[in-house]
Each structure stands twice: as structure tokens, then as C-alpha cells.
Amino acid sequence: MPKQGFFNSVLSGIRERYEQSLLEDIRKDPLPKHIAVIMDGNRRFARQLKVSDDEGHLLGKERLEEFLDWAYDIGIKIVTVYAFSTENFKRDASEIEYLMNLYANSFNDLIRDERITKNRIRVKLIGKTELLPETLREAARRAEEYTKDFDKYLLNVAIAYGGREEILDAIKNISKEVMKGKINPDSIDEKLIEKYLYTGDIEDPDLVIRTSGEERVSNFLLWQSAYSELYFTDVYWPDITKLDLLKAVRDYQKRQRRYGR
């Protein structure tokens, strides 16, 4: 065996043992039920590899499939991923078209993916869906319909999503109900507002992970992440590993969540 191959084999073995040890530790403590992920760095990863931005997005999509396997294998029940923000519509038209087609194909693939059925994963698209092309909306509708009765895991995909827009839409819809006499203004509280958010009655994320080294939430789940633990990692999204996820979960478990107390 060449020297380089030998060292790579040794490093791989060490990594696998570390992953297993970390996984065993993680399973001793309470897990986050809901993890939200800001998948950042596809384009920078692509440029690092000297490939096209489109290829970087494709690698990011493939890594998401692996990430979900890791998360559900650990025991995470809900995963919400930030795929495309409302601000991303400012990007080049050709990149937006590629991404919309990629997302549509991904939703179509979900219906044929045995893992979705085997693991009973319910899929939900959240965001200002009216801004999306019909092909993507229809693909998402089919995936949602196909998985609507699945109840073991939940995958929320945020496309054309903005946290401020979500809150504004909730306020507008509540206001309409008030004007119709269906809601008493004095009855408006946090629970009511949450029902009108895109996420509905889904539990708030316990942990928000962001890749690529940026340390901000970028208009993602602003209401829902009020008490979430935040974890930032320098790796670009397509390069994230199971070990990175395990480290994030273990870091979460070591924190004390006081909720202002």
C-alpha cells in the first residue's frame, strides 16, 4: 500500500472510532428534538474545487440527503433546512432557474425514495410559495400529499423563505380574521401567532446550525429561534460530515437552557 494510502486509512479508522465514541456519549443525554440548518457555502465550496456554482449546489443537495440519514439515525425527529431565501431572488436568473429545477426534481425524487417510506418522513415546504414556479409548487404538493400520514420524522424545506416576511404574513392574516370578527384582538397571544406562521404548530428548533463560518441567522426562523441554541461551523455545507453533526449535538447537550430563568 502506498504511504499516502496507508496514512489515509489510519486517519479514517481513527475518525470512525471517534464518531462511534461520540455517538455513544450523545445517546446518554437528551437529544434536540428539532434541528434547523442554514446550509451555507455551496458556491464557495464549488469555487474552491474550481467547478461551476451549479455543481456546488448539486453537491449540496447530495450532502443534504446524507445529513438527513445521519440526523434521523441519531434520533432527531424534526429537521428544518434553509434552502433558498427571499433575498436569494436577487441572484443571477440562470442560477435561480437551475436551483428551482433542482428543488423540483428533489421533491419528485422524494416520492420514489424508499427511505422516505421506510422511515415515515413527512415532508413540508415552507415559505412564500406563491413566488415559486408552478413546477416546483406542484412537485412539493405531490411530496406533501404522499407523506401527509407519515408520523415518525418531519422534514421542513424552506424555499422563498424570509423570517420577517413570515411574521408580516401572520400579522396580515390575523388582521383579516379580526376584521371578520373571527378573532378578538384581546385574545391574540404567542400561541395564536404561532398558528399563523408557516411552521404552524411545529415545535420550535432546539438547535440551529450554520455552516461556512458566517455567524448570523440571516432572516431564518426569527420567531421560532428566540430560545434556540446556535452552533456555527467553518465547514462549507457540501463538506459537512457526520462528525460535524455529532459535535454540534454534543455541544448543545453541554449547554444549560435557562429560557430567561
C-alpha positions as CSV (number, residue, x, y, z in Angstrom):
1,M,0.0,0.0,0.0
2,P,1.4,3.5,-0.9
3,K,2.4,5.6,2.1
4,Q,-0.3,8.2,1.4
5,G,-3.0,5.5,1.2
6,F,-1.7,4.0,4.5
7,F,-2.0,7.3,6.3
8,N,-5.4,7.9,4.9
9,S,-6.6,4.5,6.0
10,V,-5.2,5.1,9.6
11,L,-6.9,8.5,9.8
12,S,-10.2,7.1,8.5
13,G,-10.0,4.4,11.2
14,I,-9.3,7.0,13.9
15,R,-12.2,9.1,12.7
16,E,-14.6,6.2,12.7
17,R,-13.7,5.3,16.3
18,Y,-14.1,8.9,17.4
19,E,-17.5,9.1,15.7
20,Q,-18.7,5.9,17.4
21,S,-17.4,7.1,20.8
22,L,-19.1,10.5,20.4
23,L,-22.3,8.8,19.2
24,E,-22.4,6.6,22.3
25,D,-21.9,9.7,24.6
26,I,-24.7,11.6,22.8
27,R,-27.2,8.8,23.3
28,K,-26.7,9.1,27.1
29,D,-28.2,12.6,27.2
30,P,-31.4,14.2,25.9
31,L,-31.3,14.9,22.2
32,P,-32.5,18.1,20.5
33,K,-35.9,17.1,19.0
34,H,-35.8,19.8,16.3
35,I,-32.6,20.9,14.4
36,A,-32.7,23.8,11.9
37,V,-29.9,24.1,9.4
38,I,-28.7,27.1,7.4
39,M,-27.0,25.3,4.5
40,D,-24.4,27.9,3.5
41,G,-21.3,27.7,1.3
42,N,-22.2,25.8,-1.8
43,R,-20.8,28.3,-4.2
44,R,-17.6,29.0,-2.2
45,F,-17.1,25.2,-2.0
46,A,-17.5,24.9,-5.7
47,R,-15.0,27.7,-6.4
48,Q,-12.6,26.1,-4.1
49,L,-12.8,22.9,-6.2
50,K,-12.7,25.0,-9.4
51,V,-16.1,23.7,-10.6
52,S,-19.3,25.5,-11.5
53,D,-21.7,27.0,-9.0
54,D,-24.4,24.7,-10.3
55,E,-22.2,21.7,-9.4
56,G,-21.7,23.2,-6.0
57,H,-25.5,23.3,-5.5
58,L,-25.8,19.7,-6.7
59,L,-23.1,18.6,-4.2
60,G,-25.0,20.5,-1.5
61,K,-28.2,18.6,-2.4
62,E,-26.4,15.3,-2.2
63,R,-24.9,16.2,1.1
64,L,-28.4,17.1,2.5
65,E,-29.5,13.5,1.7
66,E,-26.6,12.2,3.8
67,F,-27.2,14.7,6.5
68,L,-30.8,13.6,6.9
69,D,-29.7,10.0,7.2
70,W,-27.3,10.9,10.0
71,A,-29.8,13.1,11.8
72,Y,-32.6,10.5,11.8
73,D,-30.1,7.7,12.6
74,I,-29.1,9.7,15.7
75,G,-32.7,10.2,16.7
76,I,-33.5,13.8,15.6
77,K,-37.2,13.9,14.9
78,I,-37.6,17.2,13.1
79,V,-35.1,18.8,10.6
80,T,-35.8,22.2,9.0
81,V,-33.4,23.3,6.2
82,Y,-32.9,26.8,4.8
83,A,-32.6,26.1,1.1
84,F,-33.4,29.5,-0.6
85,S,-34.2,32.8,1.0
86,T,-36.4,35.6,-0.4
87,E,-33.2,37.6,-0.7
88,N,-31.8,34.9,-3.0
89,F,-34.1,36.0,-5.7
90,K,-31.6,38.8,-6.3
91,R,-29.1,36.3,-7.7
92,D,-28.4,35.7,-11.4
93,A,-31.5,34.4,-13.3
94,S,-29.7,31.4,-14.7
95,E,-28.7,30.3,-11.1
96,I,-32.2,30.8,-9.8
97,E,-33.6,28.7,-12.7
98,Y,-31.1,25.9,-12.0
99,L,-32.0,25.9,-8.3
100,M,-35.8,25.9,-8.9
101,N,-35.4,22.9,-11.2
102,L,-33.1,21.2,-8.8
103,Y,-35.6,21.6,-5.9
104,A,-38.5,20.4,-8.1
105,N,-36.6,17.3,-9.1
106,S,-35.6,16.7,-5.5
107,F,-39.3,16.8,-4.3
108,N,-40.2,14.4,-7.2
109,D,-37.4,12.1,-6.1
110,L,-38.7,12.0,-2.5
111,I,-41.8,10.1,-3.6
112,R,-39.6,7.4,-5.1
113,D,-37.1,7.3,-2.3
114,E,-37.5,4.2,-0.2
115,R,-36.0,5.9,2.8
116,I,-38.9,8.3,3.0
117,T,-41.5,5.5,3.2
118,K,-39.4,3.2,5.4
119,N,-38.6,5.9,7.9
120,R,-42.1,7.5,7.6
121,I,-40.8,11.0,7.0
122,R,-43.4,13.7,6.4
123,V,-42.2,16.5,4.1
124,K,-43.4,20.1,4.2
125,L,-42.5,23.1,2.1
126,I,-42.5,26.4,3.9
127,G,-42.0,30.0,2.6
128,K,-43.8,32.4,0.2
129,T,-44.7,29.6,-2.1
130,E,-46.5,32.0,-4.5
131,L,-43.1,33.3,-5.6
132,L,-42.1,29.8,-6.8
133,P,-42.6,28.4,-10.3
134,E,-45.6,26.1,-10.7
135,T,-43.4,23.1,-11.5
136,L,-41.8,23.4,-8.1
137,R,-45.1,24.1,-6.2
138,E,-46.7,21.0,-7.9
139,A,-43.7,18.8,-7.1
140,A,-43.9,19.9,-3.4
141,R,-47.6,19.4,-3.3
142,R,-47.2,15.8,-4.5
143,A,-44.5,15.1,-1.9
144,E,-46.6,16.6,0.8
145,E,-49.7,14.6,-0.2
146,Y,-47.7,11.4,-0.5
147,T,-46.1,11.8,3.0
148,K,-49.0,13.5,4.8
149,D,-49.8,10.5,7.0
150,F,-46.2,9.7,7.9
151,D,-45.6,10.4,11.6
152,K,-42.1,9.3,12.7
153,Y,-39.9,12.2,11.3
154,L,-40.5,15.6,9.8
155,L,-38.5,17.4,7.1
156,N,-39.3,21.1,6.5
157,V,-37.8,22.7,3.4
158,A,-37.7,26.5,3.5
159,I,-37.7,27.9,0.0
160,A,-38.5,31.5,-0.9
161,Y,-38.4,31.9,2.9
162,G,-37.8,35.0,5.0
163,G,-38.4,35.3,8.7
164,R,-39.6,38.9,8.7
165,E,-41.9,38.1,5.7
166,E,-43.3,35.1,7.7
167,I,-44.2,37.3,10.7
168,L,-45.7,40.0,8.4
169,D,-47.8,37.4,6.7
170,A,-49.0,36.1,10.1
171,I,-50.0,39.6,11.2
172,K,-51.8,40.3,8.0
173,N,-53.8,37.0,8.2
174,I,-54.7,37.6,11.8
175,S,-55.8,41.1,11.0
176,K,-58.1,39.8,8.3
177,E,-59.7,37.4,10.9
178,V,-60.1,40.2,13.4
179,M,-61.9,42.3,10.7
180,K,-64.2,39.4,10.0
181,G,-65.0,39.2,13.7
182,K,-63.5,35.7,14.0
183,I,-60.7,36.7,16.4
184,N,-61.0,39.0,19.4
185,P,-57.9,41.3,19.5
186,D,-57.6,40.7,23.2
187,S,-57.2,37.0,22.6
188,I,-54.1,37.4,20.4
189,D,-51.1,35.8,22.2
190,E,-47.9,33.9,21.3
191,K,-49.8,30.6,20.7
192,L,-52.2,32.2,18.3
193,I,-49.4,33.9,16.3
194,E,-47.5,30.6,16.1
195,K,-50.5,29.0,14.5
196,Y,-50.3,31.6,11.7
197,L,-46.6,31.1,11.0
198,Y,-45.5,28.9,8.1
199,T,-44.4,26.3,10.5
200,G,-47.8,26.2,12.2
201,D,-47.8,24.1,15.4
202,I,-44.4,22.5,14.8
203,E,-42.2,22.7,17.9
204,D,-39.5,25.4,17.8
205,P,-36.0,24.3,16.9
206,D,-33.8,23.4,19.9
207,L,-30.6,23.8,17.8
208,V,-29.8,26.0,14.8
209,I,-26.6,25.0,12.9
210,R,-25.0,27.3,10.3
211,T,-22.1,26.2,8.0
212,S,-19.4,28.2,6.2
213,G,-18.1,30.3,9.1
214,E,-20.8,33.0,9.0
215,E,-22.2,33.8,12.4
216,R,-25.7,35.2,11.8
217,V,-29.2,33.8,11.3
218,S,-29.9,35.6,8.0
219,N,-33.6,36.1,8.5
220,F,-34.2,32.4,9.3
221,L,-36.9,31.4,11.8
222,L,-36.7,34.7,13.6
223,W,-39.7,34.0,15.8
224,Q,-39.1,30.3,16.3
225,S,-35.4,30.5,17.2
226,A,-35.9,33.0,20.0
227,Y,-34.6,30.4,22.5
228,S,-32.7,28.1,20.2
229,E,-29.1,27.2,20.8
230,L,-26.9,28.5,17.9
231,Y,-23.9,26.5,16.5
232,F,-21.6,27.8,13.9
233,T,-19.0,25.8,12.0
234,D,-16.4,26.8,9.4
235,V,-17.0,24.0,7.0
236,Y,-18.9,24.7,3.8
237,W,-22.2,22.9,3.5
238,P,-21.2,20.3,0.9
239,D,-18.2,19.4,3.0
240,I,-20.1,18.8,6.3
241,T,-19.6,15.4,7.9
242,K,-21.4,13.2,10.3
243,L,-18.7,14.1,12.8
244,D,-19.6,17.8,12.4
245,L,-23.2,17.0,13.2
246,L,-22.2,14.9,16.2
247,K,-20.0,17.7,17.6
248,A,-22.9,20.2,17.2
249,V,-25.3,17.9,19.1
250,R,-22.8,17.2,21.8
251,D,-22.1,21.0,22.2
252,Y,-25.9,21.5,22.5
253,Q,-26.1,18.9,25.2
254,K,-23.4,20.6,27.3
255,R,-25.3,23.9,27.4
256,Q,-27.8,24.9,30.0
257,R,-31.1,26.2,28.5
258,R,-32.5,28.7,31.0
259,Y,-35.2,30.4,28.9
260,G,-34.6,33.6,30.9
261,R,-34.8,32.0,34.3
